[in-house]
């Protein structure tokens, strides 16, 4: 278990550095304090931070896998999915992503013939305070698409709920130059 955790921390750190450099070292906005909705309620549409409070790491399909979401200006969403595959972690960066109010969608790049599409919402979870595990959750439909050697695509959709990791488990934001 310790070895898996060390691998996860290492993978998160490397991915965060790669993501920060590809995103130009974007700095998250510092907004005023707002009252958060209760668990199960939808967050206010584009509050003082424009949805940036939803940025962070969320669980993915299997233990140790995660999705990193970064909400930028005008609801643009960047990030990546880090998942097991081919005996190693695979990082699939977002090809596109958008946040409108609390409605979130993203599509990943194709890696080894597989890509993901998520359509859903960001909602308040059971975490009591910002920074707690499951303070926000992503709920919606995840479609995993696979293309074979003959370019035949198969798609499998399922309803999912991804919980935000606690802030101490997320990598520190990259320093802005």
Protein Blocks (a to p, Z undefined) as FASTA:
>chain_A
ZZmmmmmmmmmmmmmmmmmmmnoopacddddddddddehiacdehifnnommmgccdddf
bghiacdddddehhiacddddddeehiacddddfbdcdehjaccdddddeehiacddddd
ddddfbfbghiahkbccddddddddddfkopacddddddddddddfklpccddddZZ
